[in-house]
Amino acid sequence: MTDAIVLTRPPALAPLLLRGALLSPTKRPRPDAPFPRTRLVQPSVRADAGRLGAYRRICGFEDDGTLPVTYPHVLGFAATMRLMSGRAFPLPVLGLVHTSIGITRHGAMPADRPYEIAVEVEGLAPHRRGTEATVLTRARDAGELVWESRSTYLARHRVPPGAAGSDGGERRAEPDGTGQRAEPEGTGQRAEPDGTQQRARERAEPEELPATAEWRLPGDLGRRYGAASGDRNPIHLSAATARLFGFPRAIAHGMWTVARCLAAYGVPEGAVVGARFKAPVLLPATVHYAEVGPRFQLRSSGHLHVEGDVTPS
């Protein structure tokens, strides 16, 4: 049974990030841990016209009078952080890896309408590198479900031998910047003389699609996207702050990479989208976008950053 809590005002993000940082050392993640059975509901959320315009420009979406397919995630981000930074959430905010997002959009969402945004933790699951939480976000227009997403977040910890799960992920920037580089596919596996590790990598690595566009990403991309989205994690903002936490340069937001790909793809009004984060993009960078049929990818210098697919519904 999920209890609904109505939020009368948007949560303030900065205190939530600080609380999550302070509580992280007390968390002991495991797949069977209890988690909050609470749904946070913002009954009437309108997109701010200025921030929405900035978001469209930085991600490449056209101003067509509707919300971009990824924008409800932005509207629900602070509520998500309120859930994940609380004592009842068993995974530490520090070190979480955003591994995937799946979006279902049931139709176009006019940008000037108020939406009910609801966020809840759907469950925990074992992962071969730790424990993964699924966060469900839903948007309703006059009571009708118009958009929903499921994001998975991984907390890495020791697991019993043989634990299964998916790989990949974008290391989230944490309140104190302790995000780390996502491990490449196969990290932690012992190299076998018969090439077992190499074959495992080949099975896990998706086929490289032919590039259809090249994008040059500026060094201040993280600051610009942070201003538009409200996600101002230090690891994205400058090379100076990123170096404090193990990166030679700032990295692009994972949600920016997905949004930019979907803007280029052109998602139909009714669609199901799936995206998996594989490796962060160090800024500045030159990346290559590719799409074939329902599939899309973002790559650079042989590295796969994002892969996903779009299916009309």
CORDABEL-V849983 format. One record per residue. N is the residue number from 1. D_LAST is the distance of its C-alpha to the last C-alpha in whole Angstrom. Layout:
n = [N N]
d_last = [D_LAST D_LAST]
This chain:
n = [1 2 3 4 5 6 7 8 9 10 11 12 13 14 15 16 17 18 19 20 21 22 23 24 25 26 27 28 29 30 31 32 33 34 35 36 37 38 39 40 41 42 43 44 45 46 47 48 49 50 51 52 53 54 55 56 57 58 59 60 61 62 63 64 65 66 67 68 69 70 71 72 73 74 75 76 77 78 79 80 81 82 83 84 85 86 87 88 89 90 91 92 93 94 95 96 97 98 99 100 101 102 103 104 105 106 107 108 109 110 111 112 113 114 115 116 117 118 119 120 121 122 123 124 125 126 127 128 129 130 131 132 133 134 135 136 137 138 139 140 141 142 143 144 145 146 147 148 149 150 151 152 153 154 155 156 157 158 159 160 161 162 163 164 165 166 167 168 169 170 171 172 173 174 175 176 177 178 179 180 181 182 183 184 185 186 187 188 189 190 191 192 193 194 195 196 197 198 199 200 201 202 203 204 205 206 207 208 209 210 211 212 213 214 215 216 217 218 219 220 221 222 223 224 225 226 227 228 229 230 231 232 233 234 235 236 237 238 239 240 241 242 243 244 245 246 247 248 249 250 251 252 253 254 255 256 257 258 259 260 261 262 263 264 265 266 267 268 269 270 271 272 273 274 275 276 277 278 279 280 281 282 283 284 285 286 287 288 289 290 291 292 293 294 295 296 297 298 299 300 301 302 303 304 305 306 307 308 309 310 311 312 313]
d_last = [30 28 31 29 31 31 32 34 34 31 33 35 34 37 39 36 36 40 40 37 40 42 41 39 43 43 40 40 36 35 32 34 35 35 32 32 30 29 27 27 26 27 27 26 25 26 25 28 28 31 29 25 27 29 25 24 27 27 23 23 21 21 23 20 21 18 18 17 14 16 19 18 20 23 23 23 25 29 28 26 30 32 30 31 34 36 38 36 33 35 34 36 34 36 35 31 29 25 24 20 17 14 11 8 8 8 9 12 15 19 21 24 23 24 21 22 22 22 23 24 25 23 25 28 28 30 30 32 33 33 31 27 26 23 22 19 19 17 17 18 19 21 20 17 14 12 12 13 15 17 20 22 26 29 32 34 37 39 38 39 39 37 34 30 27 25 27 27 27 28 31 30 33 35 37 40 39 39 36 36 35 32 34 33 32 35 37 39 39 43 43 44 47 45 42 39 38 37 35 33 33 31 29 28 27 24 25 26 24 26 26 25 26 29 29 32 32 35 37 36 32 32 35 32 29 31 32 29 27 30 30 33 34 37 36 34 37 40 41 44 42 40 43 44 41 42 40 42 39 37 33 30 28 25 22 24 23 19 19 21 19 16 18 19 16 14 11 9 9 5 5 6 10 13 16 20 23 26 29 30 31 34 35 36 34 33 29 27 24 22 19 18 15 12 15 18 21 24 27 31 34 32 31 27 26 22 20 16 13 9 6 4 0]
